[in-house]
Amino acid sequence: MTSPEEVPMTAALKLPSLLDEKQDWTVDDLASLPPDLRYELIDGRLIVPSPTGFPQILGVEIVLALRPSCPPGYAPAPDLSLSIDRRNEPRPDVVVIPERELHRSPVPVSNALLAVEFVSPSSHFRDMTAKAAAYATAGVRGYWVVNPAVPDGIVLTEFRMGADAGYDMVTSTNKVFETTEPYPVTLDLPALTRVRDRVAGPA
């Protein structure tokens, strides 16, 4: 009889071959993954991110900036999966959702006001195109892409829903960021850059 301790190790040994062999994933396939595995599903492609320390600090800072003027009944939260369709279950770094949904993951994407993604060199194209298209098609009102690795300062690019049901880029800045959509928010990007340079070193 297999002991409880052996089950996670068996799953871990099978995982690399499982990821290599399967190319077209759906949400039904996710049940085969270890329950503590952090993953995203984008256009049928399984992505297993490996976050480093500063992006997690950045996520906390953005959650704190989003909280004060958040609409009643909503809350910003880090690292929650969003259910879009059978081939897409992204996991934004920060998302604003109804408070009643905070106990579950994935959260129905129709309930999200804002999704925030932090890009890396390996994820830049995916975050700016595939994820943007998925969020826009799902009707998420606001989408921010944050690049924490720009030497001159952390850059935030804001997208809003346009007339053609896709996103329009509104601004891209490394200065103090202010917006009114999906609700009023101010984010001091130079201050975050100083935190980055102190704890992680300049990009």
N, C-alpha and C positions, 0 to 999 in steps of 0.2 A: 504494500500500500504506500502510495506516495505521501511523504510528510508535507505539512504546510510550508515548511521552509524551502522545499525543493521547487515549488510551483513557480515563484517569481524568477528563479534562476533558469528554469526550463524555458519560460516565456522570453527571457532576455537572450538566451542562446538562439532561439528561433527567429527573433526579430530582425537581425541584419539580412538574412536570406529572404524573409517575407517582404521587406522593404525593397530589396533588389529585384525580386521576381515580379511583383505586381506593379503595373504602370497606370492603370485606370481605376482609381478608387471611387467609391461612393460612401455615403454616410452609413449604409448597411454594413460595410466592411470594417468600420471603426471598432465594432464590438470585439474584433479579433486582437486588438491592441491592448497592452497592459493598461490598467485603469489609471495609473499614475504617470503615464507618458504624456508629455506636453506636445501637442501636434496642431497642425492646421491642414485643411483640405481646400485647395484652390484649383478650380477647373479640373478636378479629378486627380490632381497631383498631391501626394502626401508630403508635407513639409514638417520636419522635426527641428525647431529652432533651438539654439543654445545661447541664451542671453548672458551677457557679461554684467559686471556690477553696476556700471554707471547708468545704462538704460533703465535698470530697475529703480535707481534713485530718481532718474528723470521722470519715470512713470508716477512716482509718489508726488513729486513737485507739481506735475500737471493735474493730477487728481485734486490736490489742494487748491490750485488756481481755479479749477472748474466748479468747486463746491459752493462758494459763497452765493452766487447768483443763480444757481441751478433751479429750474422750475419746480414748484411744489410737487412732491410725489416722485421726483427723479433723483438719481444719484450717479456720480462718476465712479467707475470701478476699474481696477487694473486686471488685465489678463483673463478675460472671460470669452468663451467661444460664442459665436453667433450662428444660428441655424438659418441658412439661406435657401439651399435646395439640395438635391441628392449629391451634387458634385462640388459643393462649396460649403465649408464650415470654417471660416476664418477665425482667428483669435487675435483681435486688435490689442495693442499694448494698453490702451485705455478706451473705455466705451461709456457713454451716458445712457442709462436705461432706467425704467421704472424701478422704484425701490422694491416693489413686490416681486421682482424677478431676481433679486440679488442672491437668493438661495439656490438658484438653478444654473446649470450650464450643460448644453448650449441654451442661449436666450434667443427667442424668436427675433429675427432681424427687424421685423416690422415695428418693434417697440424701441428701437435704438434711435436716439436723436443725433449722436455724433460718434464717429469712430476715429481713433488716432493711431497711426502706425509710425514706428521708428525704423528708418531705413538703415541698411548696412550696404557695403559694396556688393554683396551677393544678393540682396533683396531689392535693390533700387528699382529695377525695371518692373519686377512683380508688383511692388507696392504702388508704383505710379501708373501702372496700366491694368493688370489683371485684377488686383484688389479694388482699384478705383472703379472699374467697370462693374464688378460684382456688387459693391456697395451702392452705386448709382442705380443699377437695375433694381435693386431691392428697396430703393426709396429712402436710404439714409440721408437725412437733410444736409449734414455737414461731414466733411472728411478732411483731416489734417495729416500731412506727412511731415515728420520731423527728422531732420538729418543732424545727428549729434556730432558728426565727425568732420565738419567743415572747419578748417583752421581759423578762419576769421570770426567764427562764432556760429553757434547752433542756428540752423535755418528752419523755419516753419513755413510750409506751403499750404495755403488754405484753398479748398475746393468747395463750391456750393452748387446745388442743383440748378441746372440751366433750363432753357426753354425746350430743349430737345430730349429731356429726360436723362441727360448725361451731365457730368460735372463740368463746370467752368472753373478755371484757376482764377482766384480773386487776387491773391497776393502771395509773395514769397519774400521773407524778410529775416534778418538776424538782429533787428532792433526790437523795441518794445512792441509787442503784437496786441492789437485791439480788434475786436469783432463784435458784431451784434447778432450773429447767427451761429448756431440755432438759438443762442441767448447771449447777452453781453458778457464778455470775458476779456480780461487783460492778462497778458503773460509776459513777464520780464525776461526776454531771451538773453540779454547780456549778463544778467545775474546768474542764469543757469549756466552760461558759458564759463563764468568765473568758478562756479562749483565744479564743473567738468575739469577745468584746468588745475584745480586744487587737488581733486581726488583721483583723477585719471591721467593727468598730464595733458598738454595740448595735443590736438589731433595730429 
